[in-house]
């Protein structure tokens, strides 16, 4: 049995984050995208708590300041 891959992505409201949310992911992939309000990457304690809560296999930082 294949274990699902849990992906946690920061930057949901940006161009890359929106594209990731719309993309077709392989079966068994659980993608969670978060906005700045949900987890501000400038706050290391918030990021650490979020990672602990979600226990992802992979983290993608699509957050950007442009």
Beta strands, then each sheet from edge to edge (+ up, - down):
strand 1: 5-10
strand 2: 29-34
strand 3: 58-61
sheet 1: 2+ 1+ 3+
end
